Amino acid sequence: MGEYLSPAVYVEEVSSGAKPIAGAGTSTGAFVGIAEVGPINQATLITNWTQFVNTFGSFIADGYLAYSVFQFFNEGGTKCYVVRVVSDAATASVAGNIKDSTGAEVLKVEAVSPGRAGNNISVEIAAATDEVAGHFNLLVKKNELVNGSMTAVLKESFVNLSMLEMDNGLPNAAHVEAMINDSSAYIRVEDLNSDARPANGTHKLAGGEDKLEDVDFIGDEAKKTGLHAFDTVDDINIVAIPDKAGDREVILSAMTYCQNRADCFFVADCGLAMDPAMVREFKEGKGTWAGENAFNSSFGALYYPWIKVADPLSGTTKLTPPSGAIVGTYSSCDVKRGVHKAPAGTVEGYLNSAMGIERIVTKGEHDTLNPVGVNVIRAFPGTGICVWGALTTTTDAEWKYVNVRRLFLFLEESIDEGTQWVVFEPNDPSLWGSVNRNITAFLTRVWRDGALFGKTPDEAFFVKIDEENNPPAVRDAGQLIIEIGVAPVKPAEFVIIRIQQKTLTK
């Protein structure tokens, strides 16, 4: 309350106590994999396919990352973070640097990104457009497949460059470093302290190398590499590592990572060329994998089989892990229907990216996989290729459905973020009432969206903050206990139609 010392009208703002809880995001993908170019072990936000190509390059023969991200956006994915991993990488450069007419080294040129993709880049030094003495043009070209043959395609042109750092006592805006390093998507240059103009000619970059043996996809928590590059990124929800499809160690580690974070979910791929019996053993840690730990986490789901997609590299189709398309399906379903809707079925589960599947799974084979928590991708005549399962890998019946687990992640994250203001507030019935109203209002919206089961809010959820769960001993310890119960909607996994003959009577 203000201090009133003289007669006047005093206007004060009074808080209503209502602090609405906003729903947390659920649809952001997160991919770790092998890419053509791009930053290494750095989580980069990607909002469309063109941005991915500009940052990480296009499709490559020895990696599934690009295919998966393309499928993600093709299925309706909204945004994702991408981490490129390698075991080691060298950056391509012009050997011996670019020289002037006397043979002295004057300009260093190297690729923006480490890796062998830089070996496809070349630069050409040519006469300046303005014909000013000492000026020159620099053209950046990249070898690309055009009409079946590799062709040097012009990508960037930098005109009227200068090697002079200063111009009449001021920084020279035309200096080669200022013109190129802030704008080129392919190269970086370094002036080797020479005012001499580089001689005309074409120079190929070489020495770039990706070492893909023993790549650590999970990475190091202390160094924030691999999957741990996401440690500082709060906004990730659906994680995939398509380049490690069928790798039990990576899948188990990734599910554990998501469980420890408690705010994201892992989409796992079975290996290529597995039959249904092998897939069941793979999931349960039996047969070939006897003695290995089974997948038993509610923070991950396993999908089978691989899907066939269009391959621009070969002009035909290519088998790829389904996780990219599945993550896109999750994301699209979240936006269209909500996180409470199972990302499966003939509508939300329909795969736009798939031109075929690795193996037609029969109903009898499906009957052996669904009970153990393997989500099968099926092909139905007249309907198409659809995700036909929405199960986590856990054996805990309470968390068996993907949408139930992800709904609780959404609720927990939303309530956590929406109640931060409560910390250090006076812990009294007034605060309890405010918090109760805010959470109740939020859960009522969730119920109205169809995410909770019940004809009324009272049937769908409860919020309890009172003297009973906050006695003096709890308050003296600086704690505020909030008990929340919700009734999630379960998917209609088994639709049973009972029909019988009816006997007509007179």
C-alpha positions as CSV (number, residue, x, y, z in Angstrom):
1,M,0.0,0.0,0.0
2,G,1.3,3.5,-0.9
3,E,2.0,6.3,1.5
4,Y,-0.7,9.0,1.5
5,L,0.6,12.4,2.8
6,S,-1.7,15.0,1.1
7,P,-5.3,15.1,-0.2
8,A,-5.6,13.7,-3.7
9,V,-6.9,10.9,-5.8
10,Y,-4.6,7.9,-5.7
11,V,-4.7,5.2,-8.4
12,E,-3.2,1.8,-7.6
13,E,-2.9,-1.3,-9.6
14,V,-4.2,-4.4,-7.9
15,S,-3.4,-7.9,-9.0
16,S,-6.3,-10.2,-9.6
17,G,-4.3,-13.2,-8.6
18,A,-5.0,-14.9,-11.9
19,K,-1.9,-16.0,-13.7
20,P,-3.0,-18.1,-16.7
21,I,-1.0,-21.3,-17.4
22,A,0.0,-21.5,-21.1
23,G,0.3,-24.9,-22.7
24,A,3.9,-26.0,-23.3
25,G,5.0,-26.9,-26.8
26,T,4.9,-30.6,-27.8
27,S,5.7,-30.7,-31.5
28,T,9.4,-29.8,-31.8
29,G,11.5,-32.6,-33.3
30,A,15.2,-33.3,-32.5
31,F,17.5,-35.2,-34.8
32,V,21.1,-36.4,-34.3
33,G,22.9,-37.8,-37.4
34,I,25.4,-37.6,-40.2
35,A,25.2,-34.7,-42.6
36,E,27.0,-33.4,-45.6
37,V,28.1,-30.1,-44.1
38,G,27.3,-27.9,-41.1
39,P,28.3,-27.2,-37.6
40,I,29.4,-30.2,-35.5
41,N,27.9,-31.1,-32.1
42,Q,25.8,-27.9,-32.1
43,A,22.0,-27.9,-31.8
44,T,20.6,-25.8,-34.7
45,L,17.0,-24.8,-35.1
46,I,15.6,-25.7,-38.5
47,T,12.1,-24.5,-39.6
48,N,12.0,-25.8,-43.2
49,W,13.7,-28.1,-45.7
50,T,15.4,-25.2,-47.5
51,Q,17.0,-24.0,-44.3
52,F,18.3,-27.6,-43.6
53,V,19.9,-27.8,-47.1
54,N,21.5,-24.4,-46.6
55,T,22.9,-25.4,-43.2
56,F,23.6,-29.1,-43.4
57,G,23.6,-29.9,-47.1
58,S,21.4,-32.3,-49.0
59,F,21.0,-36.1,-49.3
60,I,24.2,-38.2,-48.9
61,A,24.7,-41.9,-49.6
62,D,26.1,-42.8,-46.1
63,G,23.7,-41.0,-43.9
64,Y,19.9,-41.0,-43.2
65,L,19.7,-37.6,-41.4
66,A,18.7,-35.6,-44.5
67,Y,16.1,-38.2,-45.6
68,S,14.6,-38.1,-42.1
69,V,14.4,-34.4,-41.8
70,F,12.9,-34.2,-45.3
71,Q,10.3,-36.7,-44.2
72,F,9.7,-34.8,-41.0
73,F,8.6,-31.7,-42.9
74,N,6.8,-33.7,-45.6
75,E,4.6,-35.2,-42.9
76,G,3.7,-31.8,-41.5
77,G,6.4,-31.3,-38.9
78,T,6.7,-27.7,-37.8
79,K,10.2,-27.2,-36.5
80,C,13.2,-29.2,-35.3
81,Y,16.7,-29.0,-33.9
82,V,19.5,-30.8,-35.7
83,V,22.9,-32.0,-34.4
84,R,25.5,-33.1,-36.9
85,V,28.0,-35.7,-35.5
86,V,31.3,-37.1,-36.8
87,S,34.2,-38.9,-35.0
88,D,36.6,-36.4,-36.5
89,A,36.6,-33.9,-39.4
90,A,39.2,-32.0,-41.5
91,T,38.3,-28.8,-43.3
92,A,39.0,-28.5,-47.1
93,S,41.2,-25.6,-48.3
94,V,43.2,-24.4,-51.2
95,A,46.6,-26.2,-50.9
96,G,49.5,-23.8,-50.7
97,N,47.0,-20.8,-50.7
98,I,46.3,-18.5,-53.6
99,K,49.3,-16.7,-55.0
100,D,49.9,-13.4,-56.8
101,S,51.7,-12.9,-60.1
102,T,55.1,-13.2,-58.4
103,G,54.3,-16.6,-56.7
104,A,53.8,-15.1,-53.2
105,E,51.0,-16.5,-51.1
106,V,48.3,-13.7,-50.6
107,L,45.0,-15.3,-49.9
108,K,43.9,-18.3,-47.8
109,V,40.6,-20.0,-48.7
110,E,38.9,-22.8,-46.8
111,A,35.4,-24.3,-46.6
112,V,32.9,-23.0,-44.1
113,S,32.2,-26.5,-42.7
114,P,34.5,-29.3,-41.9
115,G,34.1,-32.5,-43.9
116,R,34.7,-34.0,-47.3
117,A,31.9,-32.0,-48.9
118,G,34.3,-29.1,-49.0
119,N,36.3,-31.0,-51.6
120,N,33.5,-30.3,-54.1
121,I,34.1,-26.5,-53.9
122,S,36.4,-24.5,-56.2
123,V,37.1,-20.7,-56.4
124,E,38.0,-18.7,-59.5
125,I,39.9,-15.4,-59.5
126,A,38.9,-13.3,-62.4
127,A,39.2,-9.7,-63.7
128,A,37.2,-7.1,-61.8
129,T,33.9,-5.9,-63.1
130,D,34.8,-2.2,-62.5
131,E,38.2,-2.6,-64.1
132,V,39.9,-0.7,-61.2
133,A,43.5,-1.6,-60.8
134,G,44.1,-4.1,-57.9
135,H,40.4,-5.1,-57.9
136,F,39.3,-8.7,-58.7
137,N,36.2,-10.9,-58.8
138,L,36.0,-14.2,-56.9
139,L,33.5,-16.9,-58.0
140,V,32.5,-19.8,-55.8
141,K,31.5,-23.0,-57.6
142,K,30.4,-26.4,-56.4
143,N,30.5,-29.8,-58.1
144,E,27.0,-31.1,-58.4
145,L,25.3,-33.9,-60.3
146,V,23.6,-32.4,-63.4
147,N,22.0,-34.6,-66.0
148,G,24.0,-37.6,-64.8
149,S,27.4,-35.9,-64.7
150,M,29.4,-33.9,-62.2
151,T,29.4,-30.2,-63.1
152,A,30.9,-27.1,-61.5
153,V,27.8,-25.0,-60.7
154,L,28.3,-21.3,-59.9
155,K,27.0,-20.7,-56.4
156,E,28.3,-17.2,-55.4
157,S,29.9,-14.2,-57.0
158,F,31.8,-11.6,-55.2
159,V,32.8,-8.6,-57.4
160,N,35.3,-5.8,-57.2
161,L,37.2,-7.1,-54.2
162,S,40.3,-5.5,-52.8
163,M,43.3,-6.7,-50.8
164,L,43.6,-3.2,-49.2
165,E,42.3,-3.2,-45.6
166,M,42.2,0.6,-45.4
167,D,40.8,3.2,-47.9
168,N,41.7,6.9,-47.2
169,G,42.2,6.1,-43.6
170,L,38.9,4.2,-43.2
171,P,38.2,0.4,-43.2
172,N,37.8,-0.6,-46.8
173,A,34.3,-2.0,-47.4
174,A,35.5,-3.8,-50.5
175,H,38.2,-5.7,-48.6
176,V,38.1,-9.4,-49.4
177,E,37.5,-10.6,-45.8
178,A,34.7,-8.0,-45.2
179,M,32.9,-8.9,-48.4
180,I,33.1,-12.7,-48.1
181,N,33.4,-13.9,-44.5
182,D,30.1,-12.3,-43.4
183,S,28.0,-13.6,-46.3
184,S,29.4,-16.7,-48.0
185,A,27.7,-20.0,-47.3
186,Y,30.6,-22.0,-48.7
187,I,34.0,-20.4,-47.9
188,R,36.0,-18.3,-45.5
189,V,39.0,-16.3,-46.6
190,E,42.1,-14.8,-44.8
191,D,44.2,-12.0,-46.2
192,L,47.8,-13.1,-45.7
193,N,48.9,-9.5,-45.1
194,S,49.6,-8.6,-48.7
195,D,48.2,-5.8,-50.7
196,A,49.0,-7.7,-53.9
197,R,46.1,-8.8,-56.0
198,P,45.8,-12.7,-56.4
199,A,46.5,-13.9,-59.9
200,N,43.7,-15.1,-62.1
201,G,43.0,-18.8,-62.1
202,T,40.8,-21.6,-60.7
203,H,41.7,-23.3,-57.4
204,K,40.1,-26.5,-56.1
205,L,39.6,-27.0,-52.3
206,A,41.0,-30.3,-51.0
207,G,41.8,-32.1,-47.8
208,G,38.3,-32.2,-46.4
209,E,37.5,-35.4,-44.5
210,D,34.7,-36.9,-42.4
211,K,35.6,-39.7,-40.2
212,L,32.5,-41.7,-39.6
213,E,33.9,-44.7,-37.8
214,D,32.9,-45.1,-34.2
215,V,30.8,-41.9,-34.2
216,D,29.5,-41.2,-30.7
217,F,25.8,-40.3,-31.2
218,I,25.0,-40.1,-27.5
219,G,28.0,-37.9,-26.8
220,D,29.5,-36.6,-23.7
221,E,27.5,-34.7,-21.1
222,A,30.4,-32.5,-20.0
223,K,31.4,-31.6,-23.5
224,K,27.8,-31.3,-24.8
225,T,28.4,-33.4,-27.8
226,G,26.0,-35.8,-29.7
227,L,22.6,-36.1,-28.1
228,H,23.9,-34.1,-25.1
229,A,24.2,-31.1,-27.4
230,F,20.4,-30.7,-26.6
231,D,21.1,-30.4,-22.9
232,T,20.9,-26.6,-23.1
233,V,17.9,-26.6,-25.4
234,D,14.6,-26.7,-23.5
235,D,12.3,-26.7,-26.5
236,I,12.7,-30.3,-27.8
237,N,9.9,-32.9,-27.6
238,I,10.4,-35.8,-30.0
239,V,13.9,-37.2,-30.5
240,A,15.2,-39.5,-33.2
241,I,18.6,-40.9,-34.3
242,P,17.9,-42.5,-37.7
243,D,21.6,-43.3,-38.5
244,K,21.6,-45.7,-35.5
245,A,18.5,-47.7,-36.4
246,G,18.7,-51.2,-34.8
247,D,21.5,-50.2,-32.4
248,R,20.3,-51.4,-29.0
249,E,23.0,-49.5,-27.0
250,V,22.1,-46.2,-28.6
251,I,18.3,-46.8,-28.3
252,L,18.6,-47.7,-24.6
253,S,20.8,-44.7,-23.9
254,A,18.5,-42.3,-25.8
255,M,15.4,-43.6,-23.9
256,T,17.3,-43.1,-20.7
257,Y,18.2,-39.6,-21.8
258,C,14.6,-38.7,-22.4
259,Q,13.5,-40.2,-19.1
260,N,16.1,-38.2,-17.2
261,R,15.1,-35.0,-18.9
262,A,11.4,-35.9,-18.4
263,D,10.3,-33.5,-21.1
264,C,10.9,-35.4,-24.4
265,F,10.2,-38.8,-26.1
266,F,12.4,-41.0,-28.2
267,V,11.3,-42.6,-31.5
268,A,13.3,-45.8,-32.1
269,D,13.8,-47.7,-35.4
270,C,14.2,-51.5,-35.8
271,G,17.1,-52.6,-37.9
272,L,17.0,-53.3,-41.6
273,A,16.1,-56.8,-42.9
274,M,14.5,-58.0,-39.7
275,D,11.5,-60.4,-39.9
276,P,8.7,-60.2,-37.2
277,A,10.2,-62.9,-35.1
278,M,13.6,-61.1,-35.0
279,V,11.9,-57.8,-34.2
280,R,10.2,-59.3,-31.2
281,E,13.5,-60.8,-29.9
282,F,15.1,-57.4,-30.6
283,K,12.6,-55.6,-28.4
284,E,12.7,-58.2,-25.6
285,G,16.4,-58.9,-25.5
286,K,16.1,-62.5,-26.6
287,G,17.4,-64.8,-29.3
288,T,20.3,-63.1,-31.0
289,W,20.2,-60.4,-28.3
290,A,19.9,-62.9,-25.4
291,G,21.3,-61.5,-22.2
292,E,20.9,-57.8,-23.4
293,N,18.5,-55.5,-21.6
294,A,15.0,-55.3,-23.0
295,F,13.4,-52.1,-24.1
296,N,11.1,-51.2,-21.2
297,S,10.6,-47.5,-21.0
298,S,7.5,-45.3,-21.3
299,F,9.7,-42.5,-22.7
300,G,10.2,-44.3,-26.1
301,A,8.4,-46.2,-28.8
302,L,9.7,-48.8,-31.4
303,Y,8.6,-48.8,-35.0
304,Y,8.8,-51.5,-37.7
305,P,9.5,-51.9,-40.7
306,W,11.5,-49.5,-42.7
307,I,9.8,-47.4,-45.4
308,K,10.6,-46.8,-49.1
309,V,11.0,-43.2,-50.1
310,A,11.9,-41.3,-53.3
311,D,15.7,-41.0,-53.6
312,P,17.0,-38.0,-55.5
313,L,20.5,-39.4,-55.6
314,S,19.6,-42.6,-57.5
315,G,16.4,-41.5,-59.1
316,T,14.6,-44.5,-57.7
317,T,13.4,-45.5,-54.2
318,K,15.4,-46.0,-51.0
319,L,14.7,-47.9,-47.8
320,T,15.1,-45.6,-44.8
321,P,14.3,-45.9,-41.1
322,P,10.8,-44.6,-40.4
323,S,11.6,-42.4,-37.5
324,G,11.8,-39.2,-39.5
325,A,8.3,-39.7,-40.9
326,I,7.1,-40.8,-37.5
327,V,8.4,-37.7,-35.7
328,G,6.7,-35.6,-38.4
329,T,3.5,-37.5,-37.8
330,Y,3.7,-36.8,-34.1
331,S,4.3,-33.1,-34.7
332,S,1.5,-32.8,-37.2
333,C,-1.0,-34.7,-35.0
334,D,-0.1,-32.5,-32.1
335,V,-0.9,-29.3,-34.1
336,K,-4.1,-30.6,-35.7
337,R,-5.6,-32.7,-33.0
338,G,-3.6,-32.2,-29.8
339,V,-1.0,-34.3,-27.9
340,H,-3.7,-36.4,-26.4
341,K,-4.5,-37.9,-29.8
342,A,-2.6,-41.2,-30.6
343,P,-0.4,-40.5,-33.6
344,A,-1.7,-43.5,-35.5
345,G,-4.6,-44.6,-37.7
346,T,-5.8,-44.0,-41.2
347,V,-5.8,-40.2,-40.9
348,E,-3.2,-39.0,-38.4
349,G,-1.1,-42.1,-39.0
350,Y,-1.1,-42.0,-42.8
351,L,2.5,-41.6,-44.1
352,N,2.7,-39.1,-47.0
353,S,6.5,-39.8,-47.4
354,A,6.2,-43.6,-47.9
355,M,6.1,-45.0,-51.4
356,G,6.2,-48.5,-50.0
357,I,7.4,-50.5,-47.0
358,E,10.2,-52.9,-46.6
359,R,7.9,-55.8,-45.7
360,I,4.2,-56.4,-45.8
361,V,3.3,-57.4,-42.3
362,T,0.3,-59.7,-42.0
363,K,-2.3,-59.5,-39.3
364,G,-1.0,-62.8,-37.8
365,E,2.5,-61.4,-37.6
366,H,1.1,-58.1,-36.2
367,D,-0.6,-60.2,-33.5
368,T,2.8,-61.3,-32.2
369,L,4.3,-57.8,-32.2
370,N,1.6,-55.5,-30.8
371,P,1.4,-57.2,-27.4
372,V,5.1,-56.7,-26.7
373,G,5.0,-53.0,-27.7
374,V,6.2,-52.9,-31.3
375,N,4.4,-50.4,-33.4
376,V,3.9,-51.8,-36.9
377,I,3.6,-49.8,-40.1
378,R,0.9,-51.5,-42.2
379,A,-0.2,-51.2,-45.9
380,F,-3.9,-51.4,-46.4
381,P,-5.6,-51.7,-49.8
382,G,-7.4,-48.5,-50.7
383,T,-6.2,-46.8,-47.6
384,G,-2.4,-46.7,-48.0
385,I,0.6,-47.0,-45.6
386,C,-0.3,-46.1,-42.1
387,V,1.2,-46.2,-38.6
388,W,-0.9,-49.0,-36.9
389,G,0.3,-48.8,-33.3
390,A,0.6,-46.3,-30.5
391,L,2.4,-48.1,-27.8
392,T,5.5,-47.2,-25.7
393,T,8.0,-50.0,-25.0
394,T,7.1,-50.2,-21.3
395,T,5.5,-53.2,-19.6
396,D,3.8,-50.9,-17.2
397,A,0.1,-50.9,-18.2
398,E,-0.4,-47.4,-16.8
399,W,2.0,-45.9,-19.4
400,K,1.5,-48.2,-22.3
401,Y,0.2,-45.6,-24.8
402,V,2.3,-43.0,-26.5
403,N,-0.3,-40.3,-26.3
404,V,-0.8,-40.8,-22.5
405,R,2.9,-40.5,-21.7
406,R,3.2,-37.5,-24.0
407,L,0.1,-35.9,-22.5
408,F,1.6,-36.1,-19.0
409,L,4.9,-34.6,-20.3
410,F,2.8,-31.7,-21.7
411,L,0.8,-31.3,-18.4
412,E,3.9,-31.5,-16.2
413,E,5.9,-29.0,-18.3
414,S,3.0,-26.6,-18.6
415,I,2.2,-26.6,-14.9
416,D,5.9,-26.4,-14.0
417,E,6.5,-23.3,-16.2
418,G,3.1,-21.7,-15.2
419,T,3.7,-21.9,-11.5
420,Q,7.2,-20.5,-11.2
421,W,5.8,-17.2,-9.9
422,V,4.7,-19.1,-6.7
423,V,8.2,-19.5,-5.4
424,F,8.9,-17.2,-2.4
425,E,5.2,-16.1,-2.1
426,P,3.6,-16.2,1.3
427,N,2.5,-19.8,1.9
428,D,-1.0,-19.2,3.1
429,P,-4.6,-20.0,2.1
430,S,-4.7,-17.0,-0.2
431,L,-1.8,-18.4,-2.2
432,W,-3.4,-21.9,-2.2
433,G,-6.6,-20.5,-3.6
434,S,-4.8,-18.6,-6.4
435,V,-2.8,-21.6,-7.4
436,N,-5.8,-23.8,-7.3
437,R,-7.8,-21.5,-9.6
438,N,-4.9,-21.2,-12.1
439,I,-4.3,-24.9,-12.4
440,T,-8.1,-25.7,-12.5
441,A,-8.6,-23.2,-15.3
442,F,-5.7,-24.8,-17.3
443,L,-7.0,-28.3,-16.8
444,T,-10.5,-27.3,-17.7
445,R,-9.2,-26.1,-21.0
446,V,-7.4,-29.4,-21.5
447,W,-10.6,-31.2,-20.7
448,R,-12.6,-29.2,-23.2
449,D,-10.0,-30.0,-25.8
450,G,-10.9,-33.7,-25.3
451,A,-7.7,-34.8,-23.6
452,L,-9.3,-35.9,-20.3
453,F,-12.0,-38.4,-19.7
454,G,-15.2,-37.4,-18.0
455,K,-18.6,-35.7,-18.6
456,T,-17.6,-32.9,-16.2
457,P,-14.4,-31.3,-15.0
458,D,-14.9,-32.9,-11.6
459,E,-14.9,-36.3,-13.3
460,A,-11.8,-35.5,-15.4
461,F,-9.4,-34.1,-12.8
462,F,-8.9,-32.8,-9.3
463,V,-6.6,-30.2,-7.7
464,K,-6.0,-30.3,-4.0
465,I,-4.1,-27.6,-2.1
466,D,-5.3,-27.2,1.5
467,E,-4.4,-27.6,5.1
468,E,-4.5,-31.4,4.9
469,N,-1.6,-31.7,2.5
470,N,0.1,-28.5,3.7
471,P,0.2,-28.8,7.5
472,P,2.4,-26.6,9.6
473,A,5.4,-29.0,9.4
474,V,5.3,-28.8,5.6
475,R,5.0,-25.1,5.6
476,D,7.8,-24.7,8.1
477,A,10.0,-26.7,5.7
478,G,9.3,-24.1,3.0
479,Q,7.2,-26.5,1.0
480,L,3.9,-26.2,-0.9
481,I,2.4,-29.5,-1.8
482,I,0.0,-29.5,-4.7
483,E,-1.8,-32.8,-5.5
484,I,-3.2,-33.2,-9.0
485,G,-5.1,-36.1,-10.5
486,V,-6.2,-36.4,-14.2
487,A,-8.0,-39.1,-16.2
488,P,-6.4,-39.3,-19.6
489,V,-8.3,-40.4,-22.6
490,K,-7.1,-43.8,-23.9
491,P,-7.2,-44.7,-27.6
492,A,-9.7,-47.1,-28.9
493,E,-7.1,-49.7,-29.8
494,F,-9.4,-52.6,-30.2
495,V,-12.7,-51.9,-31.7
496,I,-15.1,-54.9,-31.1
497,I,-18.4,-55.0,-32.9
498,R,-20.8,-57.6,-31.7
499,I,-23.5,-58.6,-34.1
500,Q,-26.0,-61.4,-34.0
501,Q,-29.0,-62.7,-35.8
502,K,-32.3,-61.3,-34.8
503,T,-35.3,-63.7,-34.8
504,L,-38.4,-62.1,-36.1
505,T,-41.5,-62.7,-34.0
506,K,-45.1,-62.2,-34.9
